[in-house]
């Protein structure tokens, strides 16, 4: 990632930390004998006989099942709406989903779990993820209290390694690592759209990516997950790379959302792409999320970054979840001399 930012004035923030965290470096090495982390998968139970899908992006439910489109979404091009033709048998949609190599999937997931963080802000907060040694990508609305001076930036903490153990005492597993913000902390940001809650009135513009790039006080991505291990071969934390152009994304594709819902330990939810808006600036899917998941990375079946999660339906149960495609964010950032790759 190359960043050429203009200086930005400071904001202010306050934090509400959860639980005990260690300073940077005081943790077990991930290859030491210890209980492994658990990323809890939130399952959806679907009554196929009463399966309901949203129609278009109006928020109105429909008894039509959207058929997977073979058309990839290419950055810079308009995205098609999901087809609402009467479907073939539902199992045909599942056949179109990609098969996954379990060993490769877990190896990649194990690395990603150390690169996603909870951004602790008093009165708010959200999820974020490393896109450089000291750079975190999240939503603009997550750091809105900072920008408005409602809290102090000095008190913000980005909490990494915030997972639950699969077994054993919480005292035996790797402890969370808190990292503060640099000064100045804001590199680049773009607002959300007024159409995000009312898409029937229009589409979000290409510049309305609801994204924010913030700088950490320490280049945690350049350090091992346990920096005091003394092992020269210790695995580095690294960061999530954003390929350009990003992988194509189409209706029917599997997606995976790594998130800190309501500020809780890391969770993984699984779903399927259901539709795009006409401008291709928003994508919707049925992987569940809760408040606090804003700013989470959305991955494809190869666990490659494809979008930035930012919203969900307020109904219970939610009928949709929504993200900004990675290609849209990259294009808006390039226009301001910030390159995500």
N, C-alpha and C positions, 0 to 999 in steps of 0.2 A: 504494500500500500504506500503510495506517495501522497503526502499532504502538503499543500502550499497555502496555508490559511492566512487571511488578513487578521490582524489583532482584533480581539473581541473584548468588550468590557465585561467585567465580572458580574455574576449574579450572586444570590445569597440562598443558603439552604440549611435545613436542620435535619437530623437523622433520628429514626427510631429503630435501634438495633434490636435484633431478636437473638437471644441465646448468647453463648460465650464464643468469641472468635479469638484466634491467635494472631500475633503480628506476622507479617510476611515472612514465611520460611519455617515456622515452628510447627511442622506437621510430619506425619509418617510418609515415607516414600511409597509410591503406589506399587512397587514391586516387593515390598516387605510383606512377610506373612501377616495377614490381617483379614478380618471380614471385608468382603467387597462391598462397594456401595450398592444401593438399590435405587433404581429409577422406577418409580411406581407408574405403571401404565393404567390410565383411566379408561375403562372399557365402556363402550356404548352397547346397550342391548336393544336390538331393533326387532320389532314385530313386522316381518316381511309382508304379512297380509294387510297391514295398515301403513305401509311405508309412505311417508309424505316428503315431498321435496318442495323447496321454494321455486316459484316461477319468476324468471327474469331476475331483476334486483329490486323488486318492489316490496319485498317483505311479505307478500301475500302467498299463503300456502297453496299448493296445487297437488292434485292426485296424479300428475304426470311425473314419470321418472326421467331424469335427464340422461340422454344417451351420450356416451363418451365420444369426443371428437378426435379425429386423427390430426387435426391442424395444430402444429406447435405454435406457441406464442413467441415471436421473435422480437427482441427489443427494438423499439422505434416503429413497430407496426401496430395497427389496431388489433384488438383481440376480439374473437367472435363471442357472441353469447352462447351459452350452452344450448344445445338443441332440445326442443321440447316436443319433438315428434313422438308419437306413440312408440314405446320402446320395444325392442326385442326382449326375449326372456331375460330376467334380471341377471341370471348367472353369466350371460354374455359380457356384462360389464366387469365381472370379477375376472374372467379369462383375460381381458385386456390389461389387467394390472400386472406389473412386473414381478417376476420371481426374485427372491432375495437370497444371497449366500449368507447363511447365519454367521459363519466365522468372520467374514469380512465386515459384516454389518456390526457385530459386537465390537470388533477391534476399533472401528471408526467411532462408534457411539461412546466407547470408553474414553477416547481422546476428547470428543466434543463436550463431555460432561464437565471437564475441567476448564472449559473456555466460556461457559455461560455463567452469568452472575445475577444476583439480586441487588438492585440499586436501592439502597435504603435512604429514604427521604421522609422526614417527619410530615405527616399529613398526606402522604402519597407514596410514591415509589413504583418500581416496575422491574421488568427483566431487561437485561442487556447482554451483549456478547462481544468478545474480543475480535477485532478485525485488523489488529496490528499489535506490536509489543506493548504499547501503552494506550491504545485506542479502543473505545467501546462504542458500538452502534446501538441505539435505542430509538424510541419515539420522541418527537418533540413534546407531545403532551405529558410524557413521563417527567421531563425536567422543567415543566411549565412553572412550577413554584420557584425554581431557581431563577429563571429568567425574569420573573415578576418581583423578585426580591422578597418573597414571602418566607424564605428560609435561607440559611447560610451555606454557601458551597463548602466551607471549611469542615462542616459536619457530615457531609455526604460520605457514605461508605459503599463501595462495590464489593459484595461478598461472594467470593469464589469458593468452590469445593463444598457448597452448601447442599449436602445430600444426606440421605438416611442410610444407616448400615443395613445390609441384608440380614444380619444376625449379630448377636453378641451385644456387649455393653456399648453405649454411646461413647464411653471413655476410651475404647480401643480403636476407633476408626479415625480417619483423617479429619482434622478439625477445619472449620471454615477459615478462610483467609480474607481479611478486610484490607482494602486498598482505598486511600483517599483520592481526591481530585487534585490535578495540577493547577498552577496559576499562570496564565489564564486556562480555564478548563473547557471552554466551548470552542470547538473547531469549526463546525458547520451545522446549520439546522434549516429545516423546511417545514412549513405549517401543514396541518391537516386540511381537509376540504369541508366546506359547509354542506356538501352533498353526501358526506360519509354516512350520516344518519337518515338522509332523505334522497337516496339514489334515483328515485322516480322523477326527481326534479332536474337531474343533470349528472354529469360525470365529473369526477375529480380531475383537475388540470394536471399536466405532467410535472409541474413544479410543486404540486401539493402532495408531498411524499410523507408527511408526518414523521420525519426522521431527524435525528440529532447525533452528531459525532462528538464525543467528549474525550478529554485526555486525562489519564490517570497520573498520579504522583510518582508511580514506579512502573518500569517496563516489565510487568509481571509475565508477559508472554515470552521473554528471553530467559526466564529463570526455570529451573526444574520445578515440578509440582511441590517438591520439598527442597528448598534452596539450601538448607544446612546439612544435606545428606553427606556431603563430601565425596560423593561418587561421581567421578568424571564422566561416566557413561549414563548418568541419570537422565531419564526422559524429560525433555523440555515441555513446558505447557503449550507453547506456540499460540496460534490464533486461527480463526476460521477464514479461509481464503474465499474470495469472491471472484469466480471466473468471469471473463468478459469475452464474448457474450456468455450469459449464464445458461445453464441447461434449459432446453425447451420445456414448457409446462402446458399441459392440455387437460381438458375435462376428462375425468376418469382416472387421472394419475393418483397414485398413493402419495400422501404427505405425512410428515412427522414433525410435531411441534414440541420443542424443549422449552419448558417454562417454569417460573416460580409463581404459581397461582396463589393469590392472597399472601404473598411473601413467604410461602411455605417452601420446604426443601424441594429440590428439582423433581419435576414430573415429565413424563413423556406421554403425549396423546397421539393417536393415529387416526387418519381419516382419508378422505378422497376429495379431489377438486371437483366442485359442482358447477361453477360458472365464473365468467369474467364480465366486467362492464364493457360497454361498447368501445370505449377509448383504450382499453387494455391497461388502465391505471390501477385497477383493483381486482383481486382474485378472492373468491369465496370457497370454503371447504367445510367439511363436517367434523374435523378434529376438534374436540371440546377444549374450551378455555374458560378461565375465570378472571376477575379483576386482579391485576398484578402481573398478568401474562403479557401485557402490552410491552413491545420491544423484543419479543422472543424471536429466535430464528426459526424459519420454516424450511424444512429439507425435503428433497425428493427421495425416491426409493434407494438411491445410492448414497444418501445422507450428504448430498451436495446442497449448498445454500441456494434457495430459489426465491425467497420473499421475506419481508419483515412484517410480522404479525402486529396488528394495531387495534382491532376492535372485535366485538362479538355482539350478537343479538341479546337484548336485555330480557327477553322472554325466558321463561323457565318451563321446559328445557329450551335452551337456545336453538334456533333454527339455522343459524349460520355463524361462521367466524370469518374474519376478513384480514387480508394482508396487502402490502404494496409489493408488486413484483420487483425483484432485484434489478432487472434491466432498467426500470423506470427510475429507481433511486440512483443508479450509476449515471444515467444520462443527465439527471438534474444536478448531480454533484460535479460532473465534468464541466458543466456550464459555469461553475463557480471555482474552477481550478482545484477541485478536490477529486482525487482518483481512488476509487474503491476497487482493489483487485487482490 
